[in-house]
Each structure stands twice: as C-alpha cells, then as structure tokens.
Amino acid sequence: MKIRVRLRAKDQTLEGTFTGSNAEQVVGAIQREAANRAGLLVRMAILALSPLAFAREAVRLHNEQSGARHPLPNSCAEFLQAAIGAGLAEMLET
C-alpha cells in the first residue's frame, strides 16, 4: 500500500509518500519520518511508541491543537482511513 500524506501543525510540516505491505507498516514509516524531523528527546519518545500508539498520540495532539474531537483510532488502518477522509492523506495504491 502507498499513501501520500500532507500534515501541517503549527510550525511543523510532514509531507511525503509512505509505503508498506499493511497499514501498520505505513504508519511505522510515517512515525520514522516524524522522528527524523524531531529533536533528540522527542525523536526518542516517538520511536519508543508502537505504530498504533503513535497514531493515537498524533490524533490526540491534533485534537488538542485544533479543538477538534476526532476519536482515537483503534487500529492503524482506522487511522489511515480517518486521515484520508479528512483530506490529510491520499491512497495511491492498495
């Protein structure tokens, strides 16, 4: 599967195309890219999370920053579907 992501939050932007054989691998690739763009301590915290925990934290932070009330995902696939539905991601290949 291949997903194109365009996320902007305050002073940070995460844009790119991420691939994996399943949703968990795709979210893991997004997680690694987010970690690579962060400072050392934040990078270590991001990498310590499972892909699902990372997805849940991303939604929690988005809700906190934007005032939205999106439910926390129960799976990486649910996270990606919600991102696609919100226009933050685009499915390029399944």
N, C-alpha and C positions, 0 to 999 in steps of 0.2 A: 504494500500500500504506500501511496505517496501523497503527502499533504503539504500545501503551501500555507504558511502562517504569516499573518501581519498583526502583531500586537504592539500597542503603544500605551505606556503607562507613565504618567508624569514625565520624567526626564530620560526614560529608557524605551528603546525600541527593539523588538525582536522580529526580524523578518527572515524568512528562508523557506526552503523546501526540505522536508524531512521524510525519510523512508524507513520502512521496517516491514517484517513479514506479518505483523499484527499491530493492534492499537497500542499495546504496552511498549513495544519496541519503538514505535513512532514517538510516543510521549517521552520515552527514555532519551531519544535523540534531541527532542526539544529541551528536555531537562539539562542535558550535557551542554547544549549551546547557551542556555541561560546561565549555567555555572561558569562557562568560559568567559562570559561578559561581566561577571561579578568580581568584586574584590575577594581577597583570600578567605576571610572568615565566612562571608556569605557563600562563596563557592563551596567551602567545606560543608556548610549546612545544607545546601541544595543537594550535593552529591550523597549526603547521608540518608536522604529520603528515598523511598521506593517510588517508582513512576506514579502510582496512584496517589500516594501521599503528596507528591509534588503537584499533581493535577488539582487535588483538593485545596492545597495551600494557594495555588495560583488563583483559584476561584474565590477563596476567602479574601485574599488581598484585593482582587478586582472589586468584590462587593464592598469592601471597606473603603477603597479609594473613590469609587464611583457612586456609592449609595444604592447600588443595585441589590437585588435579593435573589440571585441565581442559586439554586440548590447545589450543594456539594455533590460531585459525581460519585457514583458507586463503582465505576469501572473506568478504565482508560478509554474504552470505546464510547461510553456515555459522555466523557469529557470532550472527545473529538467531535461527536455529533452536536453537542451544545455549541462548541466553537464554530462549527460550520453553520449551524442555524443562526448564530449571532452575527455572521459575516466576518468573523475573525480568522477563519480558515477556509480553505477550499480543497475538496477532494480531487486529486489529479489522476490517481489510479487506485483501484481496489485490489 
